[in-house]
């Protein structure tokens, strides 16, 4: 399959932090499962890390996030594309406060795959992407309302 025929959407990552003492409910995981089942995203990597008090970052295994007796991450068992390395975990850890835990999710925006493939077939290419932080968006919306 040539590059112009390959149908793959943009790939993003997100790091979700839970500060020390936060209780995981599994609600966010249910939403990512929902998005995956609907074909909006495809999870390529899912990792959980914890930043120790000394600043080191270690992987952690989470199984029953909402304490209902069932394995919550079974839908993503084996989700490892090889895109992430220990260096990525360490870099993610720099964003965390000591004692915090985080989920790192690398995902394909499958909703965009047909569009991006059509652009490539017409000779175009996606050359950049970006993200507006939610806090900036909320600040801008608040300023408009004022």
N, C-alpha and C positions, 0 to 999 in steps of 0.2 A: 504494500500500500504506500503510495507516495505521500509526501508531506501535505499536498493540497487535498488529498482524499481523506487523510486522517481526521477523524471527528473527535476532538478533545477540547474541553472548555478550559478557561483560565484556572490556574491552580493557586489557591490562597492558603494561608495558615492563620490560626487564631490561638492565642494563649489566654486561658481563663484561670484567674487566680482565686483561691479560697484562702483568706487570711487565717492565721492560727485560731483554732477553736470553732471555725465555721462548720456547720452541719450540712453535709451533702444530702440532697433529697432525691436525686435521680431525675428531677424534672427536666433539667437541661438535656440530659442524655435521651430522654423520651422525645424531645423535640428534634435532636439530630437524627434519631432513628426515623421519625416521621418525614423529615426532609429527604432522607436517603430512600425510604420506601416510595416516596412520590417522584423520585428521579430528579430532584432539584440539585442535589449535591451527591458526590460519591466520596466517601471517606477513604483516603489513601493511607494515612497514618494516624494513629491515636496512641498517645503516650501520656502517662501520668508521672509527674515528678514532684519532689519535695525539696525545698531549700532548708538545709539544716542551719542551726544557730551559728555554726562556724563558717557559713557561706557556701559549703559544698552542696552539690545538687546530685540527688540519687533518684533512680526510677522507683516507683511504688506500684504495687499490684492492688487494684480495687476490684471488688467482685460484687458485693451486695450494697449498692449505694443508698438505697432507700430502706434497707433493713427489713425487706418483706420475705426474705428467705430464698430469693431467686437471683441468679447471676445476671446482672444488668448489662454487662458489656459483651455478652455472648454474640450479639449481632455484629460486633466489630472484632471478634477474636481473629487474630492473624492479620489485622489491618496494618501492614507494614510494607511500604513500597520501596524502602531502602533510601528514600530521599533524606531522612534525618539521621544525624550522627550524634555522638556524644558532644561534639562541639556545639550543635544546635541546642541540645538540652542545657548545656552550660550557659549559652547565650540567653536562652529563655529564663534561666535561673537568675540572671542579672536583673531582670525586671521584677522579681519576686522579693517580698520582704522575708527576713529570716523566720523560719517556722511555717511558712505558707506552703500550700500544695497547689499544683496547677495541672490542667489538662492541656495538652498541645494537640491540636487537630490540624492536619493537612488535608485539604479537600479540593476536589475538582468541582467547578461550577458547571455541572452537566447541562443546565438549562441553556448555557451560552454556546455549547459545542456546535449545534447546527449553524448558528450565526457566524462563528469564527471560521468554520469550514467553508461556508459560502463566500466569505470575504477572501480567504486564501485562493479559492477557485477563480475569483475574479482578478487575481493579481495583487490584492492587498495583503496586509499583515498587521497583526496587533503588535505595536512596538512599545507600549508602556501601559501601566495600570497604576492604580492608587486607591487609597482608602481615606475617607474623611472620618476622623475619630468621632465616636458618638458624642463625647463631651463637647466637641467643637460644633457639631450639628445642633445640639440642644441649646448651646449659647447663641448661635445664629438665629434659631427660631424664637428664642426668648427676646432677642434684640428687635426682631421684626414685630413682635406682639406689643412691645413697649411703646 
